[in-house]
């Protein structure tokens, strides 16, 4: 009640330009107290009074609906906001994340529009990198992720999430590529020794090697901890991050315990959290790399392993120069057309709930079929729903971070 009285007094005292800030803080207080409907009403008032001038009132509405699990309402607010504030990168970034459940293709469509509207928004470029770093994304691609993160850090160096996502990229590069390489080489030899085959048959072979890689890496994780955080070289990243001195970002605030924490301290904390995640889920990333490598083999070595007539292979043989020019589009198209990672890993379940090869149970399938959102960002715990957060975590999100983001 005392806080509400202070907000009422502040609303009467501040200038018209600052009234929206008071309303945003008041809405946060009511959400924290559990009165979501009152928080919505306050935000509605803020949008009506300041919606044309202040994009933050729209982002607060998007975040409120997202935390409440009302994704469709959040998307509607984001789209309405962008009709007014089309040059705000944080609104575009929020919409890209909200489109995750609609699939990678829908996310990429929004990303393309966002980059046309705000080509120098680091938040938008970072969301593009996250799409390519999600192992369940059909276009999982480290090179594209690196390119997006490079632009993100260059255009918006104060956005800390770009640097923390780079840690995930470094872990994949330094830790997981050596683990995935033997499986990729074995798959390549299987392709060459097996003779030419139809494209669908090649997908079955890729699925077989993808599951084998996941199962063997998962077995290694049970037997021993394969990663040592001290052998991960992030010295160059720490230097760039310290020079940029980031001050906001969802992951950045999650890894920052105090406002006076240095960039190196935040990175060190993020490394610890990500190391725990990679210890549990590295087999998913390895499987994603094997899947991608196998699909690329069906393109680059089409004449050796794919049986004609295959329209795409025939086109590659007849128009080699054209394919070199459009190779990125061809790779993206083939990656999207191929079975998804979850389909390759878990395949078709039999009546008793065991996969055809007996490797994975129905419970594990159900667990990871819904695991895509876990890898939207570099820290798995950041994807937890609002209901699963503790009281202190909710307080930290609502009051302990940048009000613009949360």
C-alpha positions in Angstrom: 0.0 0.0 0.0 2.8 2.4 0.8 4.4 1.7 -2.6 1.1 2.3 -4.3 0.7 5.6 -2.5 4.2 6.6 -3.6 3.4 5.7 -7.2 0.2 7.8 -7.1 2.1 10.7 -5.7 4.8 10.3 -8.4 2.2 10.2 -11.1 0.8 13.5 -10.0 4.2 15.2 -9.6 6.2 14.1 -12.7 6.0 15.7 -16.1 3.7 14.3 -18.8 6.7 12.8 -20.5 7.6 10.8 -17.4 4.2 9.5 -16.5 4.6 6.4 -18.7 7.6 5.4 -16.6 5.6 5.6 -13.4 2.8 3.5 -14.9 5.3 0.8 -16.0 6.8 0.5 -12.5 3.3 0.4 -11.0 2.2 -2.3 -13.4 5.3 -4.3 -12.4 4.4 -4.0 -8.8 0.9 -5.3 -9.4 2.2 -8.2 -11.4 4.6 -9.0 -8.6 1.7 -9.0 -6.1 -0.2 -11.4 -8.3 -2.8 -9.0 -9.7 -2.2 -9.5 -13.4 -5.5 -8.1 -14.5 -4.7 -4.8 -12.8 -1.2 -4.8 -14.3 -2.8 -5.2 -17.7 -5.2 -2.3 -17.0 -2.3 0.0 -16.0 -0.4 -0.9 -19.1 -3.5 -0.3 -21.2 -3.7 3.2 -19.7 0.0 3.7 -20.5 -0.4 2.6 -24.1 -3.4 4.9 -24.6 -1.5 7.9 -23.1 2.0 7.3 -24.3 1.9 4.5 -26.9 2.7 6.8 -29.8 5.7 8.3 -28.2 7.1 5.6 -25.9 7.9 2.1 -27.3 8.7 0.8 -23.8 5.0 0.6 -22.8 4.5 -1.8 -25.7 7.5 -3.9 -24.8 6.3 -4.1 -21.2 2.9 -5.4 -22.5 4.6 -7.9 -24.7 6.7 -9.2 -21.8 3.8 -9.4 -19.4 1.8 -11.5 -21.8 4.8 -13.7 -22.6 5.4 -14.3 -18.9 1.8 -15.2 -18.4 2.0 -17.8 -21.2 -0.3 -15.9 -23.6 2.0 -16.0 -26.7 -0.7 -15.0 -29.2 -1.6 -11.9 -27.2 2.1 -11.0 -26.9 2.5 -11.3 -30.7 -0.5 -9.1 -31.3 1.0 -6.4 -29.0 4.4 -6.7 -30.7 2.9 -6.3 -34.2 0.8 -3.3 -33.1 3.9 -1.8 -31.6 5.9 -2.2 -34.7 3.2 -0.5 -36.8 4.0 2.6 -34.7 7.7 2.1 -33.8 9.1 0.1 -36.7 12.6 1.3 -36.0 12.9 -0.2 -32.5 15.2 -3.3 -32.6 14.1 -4.6 -29.2 10.5 -5.0 -30.4 11.6 -6.8 -33.5 13.8 -9.1 -31.3 10.9 -9.9 -29.0 8.7 -10.8 -32.0 11.4 -13.1 -33.4 11.6 -15.0 -30.1 7.8 -15.2 -29.9 7.7 -16.8 -33.3 9.8 -19.8 -32.1 6.8 -22.1 -31.7 5.8 -21.4 -35.3 9.0 -22.8 -36.6 12.4 -21.7 -37.9 11.0 -20.6 -41.3 8.6 -18.1 -39.7 11.3 -16.8 -37.5 13.5 -16.2 -40.5 10.8 -14.3 -42.3 10.4 -12.0 -39.3 14.2 -11.7 -39.1 14.4 -10.7 -42.7 11.8 -7.9 -42.2 13.6 -6.8 -39.0 16.9 -6.5 -40.7 15.3 -4.4 -43.5 13.8 -2.1 -40.9 16.7 -1.9 -38.4 19.8 -3.2 -40.1 22.1 -2.0 -37.4 20.2 -3.4 -34.4 22.5 -5.8 -32.4 19.5 -7.3 -30.6 18.0 -8.4 -34.0 21.3 -9.8 -35.2 21.7 -11.7 -32.0 18.3 -13.3 -32.4 19.4 -14.4 -35.9 22.5 -16.1 -34.3 20.3 -17.8 -31.7 18.2 -19.4 -34.5 21.3 -20.9 -36.0 22.7 -22.0 -32.6 19.6 -23.9 -31.6 20.4 -27.6 -32.4 16.7 -28.3 -33.1 16.6 -25.6 -35.8 16.8 -27.2 -39.3 19.3 -24.5 -40.3 21.7 -25.0 -37.3 24.9 -23.4 -38.6 27.9 -22.2 -36.7 29.3 -20.1 -39.6 26.0 -18.2 -39.9 25.8 -17.8 -36.1 29.3 -16.3 -36.1 28.5 -13.9 -38.8 25.4 -12.7 -37.0 27.1 -12.4 -33.6 29.9 -10.4 -35.2 27.4 -7.9 -36.6 25.6 -7.8 -33.3 28.6 -6.9 -31.3 29.7 -4.4 -33.8 26.4 -2.5 -34.1 25.3 -2.7 -30.4 28.3 -3.4 -28.2 26.4 -2.5 -25.1 24.1 -5.5 -25.6 25.7 -8.1 -23.4 23.7 -11.2 -24.7 25.7 -11.1 -28.0 29.0 -11.8 -26.1 27.4 -14.5 -23.9 26.0 -16.3 -27.0 29.5 -16.2 -28.4 30.6 -18.4 -25.4 28.1 -21.0 -26.6 29.6 -20.8 -30.1 33.1 -21.2 -28.7 32.1 -24.2 -26.6 30.7 -25.9 -29.7 33.8 -25.0 -31.7 36.4 -26.0 -29.1 34.7 -28.9 -27.3 32.1 -30.5 -29.6 33.5 -30.4 -33.1 36.3 -32.8 -32.1 33.7 -35.1 -30.7 31.5 -34.9 -33.8 34.3 -35.3 -36.4 34.8 -39.1 -36.0 31.0 -39.7 -36.5 30.9 -37.5 -39.5 33.9 -39.2 -41.1 32.3 -42.6 -40.5 29.1 -41.5 -42.1 31.0 -40.2 -45.1 32.7 -43.5 -45.5 29.4 -45.3 -45.3 28.0 -43.1 -48.0 30.9 -43.8 -50.4 31.1 -47.5 -49.7 27.3 -48.1 -49.9 26.9 -47.1 -53.5 24.4 -44.7 -55.0 21.0 -44.4 -53.3 17.8 -42.5 -53.4 17.6 -39.2 -51.5 15.1 -40.7 -49.0 17.5 -43.6 -48.4 20.3 -41.2 -47.7 18.2 -39.5 -45.1 17.7 -42.9 -43.4 21.4 -43.4 -43.3 22.0 -39.9 -41.9 19.4 -40.6 -39.2 21.1 -43.8 -38.3 24.5 -42.1 -37.8 22.8 -39.1 -36.0 21.2 -41.4 -33.5 24.4 -43.4 -33.0 26.4 -40.2 -32.4 23.8 -39.0 -29.8 23.7 -42.3 -28.0 27.5 -42.7 -27.8 28.1 -39.2 -26.6 25.3 -39.5 -24.1 26.9 -42.7 -22.8 30.3 -40.8 -22.4 28.5 -38.1 -20.4 27.3 -40.7 -17.9 30.7 -42.3 -17.5 32.7 -39.1 -17.0 32.6 -35.3 -17.2 34.2 -34.6 -20.6 34.6 -30.8 -20.3 36.9 -28.7 -18.3 35.9 -25.0 -18.2 39.5 -24.0 -17.7 40.5 -25.3 -21.1 38.0 -23.1 -22.9 39.9 -20.1 -24.4 37.7 -17.0 -24.1 40.5 -14.5 -23.6 39.9 -12.6 -26.9 36.1 -12.5 -26.2 36.8 -11.2 -22.6 39.0 -8.5 -24.0 36.4 -7.4 -26.6 33.6 -7.6 -24.0 35.6 -5.5 -21.4 36.2 -2.9 -24.0 32.6 -2.7 -25.0 31.4 -2.7 -21.3 27.8 -4.1 -22.0 25.1 -3.0 -19.6 21.9 -4.9 -20.5 20.5 -8.1 -21.9 18.3 -10.9 -20.5 21.2 -13.4 -20.2 23.5 -10.6 -19.1 21.3 -9.7 -16.2 20.8 -13.4 -15.3 24.6 -13.9 -15.1 25.2 -10.5 -13.3 24.8 -10.7 -9.5 25.7 -7.1 -8.8 25.5 -3.8 -10.8 29.2 -3.4 -10.2 30.2 -6.8 -11.6 32.8 -6.4 -14.3 32.4 -7.9 -17.8 35.0 -10.6 -17.0 33.0 -11.7 -13.9 29.8 -11.9 -15.8 31.5 -14.0 -18.5 33.1 -16.3 -15.9 29.6 -16.9 -14.4 28.1 -17.5 -17.8 30.8 -20.1 -18.6 30.0 -22.0 -15.4 26.3 -22.1 -16.2 26.9 -23.1 -19.9 29.4 -25.7 -18.9 26.7 -27.4 -16.8 24.3 -27.3 -19.8 26.8 -28.7 -22.2 27.6 -31.5 -19.8 24.0 -32.5 -19.9 23.0 -31.8 -23.5 26.2 -31.9 -25.6 24.9 -35.0 -27.4 22.1 -32.9 -28.8 24.5 -30.5 -30.4 26.7 -33.3 -31.7 23.7 -34.9 -33.3 22.8 -31.6 -34.9 26.3 -31.3 -36.4 26.1 -34.9 -37.8 22.7 -34.2 -39.3 23.9 -31.0 -41.0 27.1 -32.7 -42.3 25.2 -35.6 -43.7 22.7 -33.3 -45.6 25.6 -31.3 -47.0 27.1 -34.5 -48.3 24.0 -35.1 -50.3 24.6 -31.7 -52.0 28.4 -31.5 -52.4 28.8 -35.2 -53.3 25.5 -35.6 -55.1 27.0 -37.3 -58.2 28.7 -40.0 -56.0 26.0 -41.0 -53.5 22.5 -40.0 -54.9 20.9 -42.1 -57.6 19.4 -40.1 -60.6 16.8 -39.0 -61.4 16.8 -36.5 -58.6 15.8 -33.1 -59.8 18.1 -31.2 -57.5 21.1 -33.4 -58.3 20.3 -33.2 -62.0 20.2 -29.5 -61.7 23.6 -29.5 -59.9 25.2 -31.5 -62.7 23.7 -29.4 -65.5 24.1 -25.9 -64.0 27.2 -26.1 -61.9 28.0 -22.4 -62.2 24.5 -21.4 -61.2 24.6 -23.6 -58.2 27.9 -22.1 -57.0 26.2 -18.7 -57.0 23.1 -20.0 -55.2 24.7 -22.6 -53.0 23.5 -21.0 -49.8 19.9 -21.0 -50.9 20.2 -24.6 -52.0 21.7 -25.7 -48.7 19.0 -23.9 -46.7 16.3 -25.5 -48.9 17.7 -29.0 -48.5 18.2 -28.5 -44.7 14.5 -27.5 -44.3 13.3 -30.3 -46.6 15.2 -33.0 -44.7 13.8 -34.7 -41.6 14.2 -32.6 -38.5 16.6 -33.5 -35.8 13.9 -34.8 -33.4 12.6 -37.0 -36.2 16.1 -38.4 -36.9 16.8 -39.0 -33.2 13.5 -40.5 -32.2 11.9 -41.8 -35.4 8.7 -43.7 -35.3 7.5 -45.2 -32.0 6.1 -48.7 -31.8 3.0 -49.5 -29.9 4.9 -50.4 -26.7 6.7 -47.0 -26.8 10.1 -48.2 -28.1 11.7 -46.9 -31.2 12.2 -49.3 -34.1 15.8 -49.8 -33.2 15.0 -50.1 -29.4 17.4 -47.2 -28.6 15.1 -44.6 -27.2 12.0 -44.8 -25.0 8.8 -42.9 -25.4 9.5 -40.8 -22.3 12.8 -39.7 -23.6 11.2 -38.9 -26.9 8.5 -36.8 -25.3 11.1 -35.0 -23.2 13.2 -33.9 -26.2 10.4 -33.4 -28.7 9.5 -30.4 -26.5 13.2 -29.4 -25.9 13.5 -26.9 -28.7 12.6 -23.9 -26.4 15.3 -25.0 -24.0 18.0 -24.0 -26.5 16.6 -20.7 -27.7 19.3 -19.0 -25.7 22.7 -20.1 -24.5 21.5 -20.9 -20.9 18.8 -23.5 -20.6 17.4 -22.1 -17.3 16.5 -18.9 -19.1 13.7 -20.7 -20.9 11.8 -21.7 -17.7 8.2 -20.6 -17.5 7.1 -17.9 -15.0 5.4 -20.5 -12.8 8.6 -22.4 -12.3 10.6 -19.4 -11.1 11.2 -18.9 -7.4 10.0 -15.8 -5.6 13.4 -14.2 -5.6 13.9 -15.0 -9.3 10.6 -13.3 -10.1 11.6 -10.3 -8.1 15.0 -10.1 -9.8 13.3 -10.2 -13.2 10.8 -7.5 -12.4 12.8 -5.2 -10.3 16.5 -6.1 -10.4 17.2 -5.5 -14.1 16.8 -3.0 -16.8 13.1 -1.9 -16.8 13.2 -1.5 -20.6 13.8 -5.2 -21.1 11.7 -6.7 -18.3 
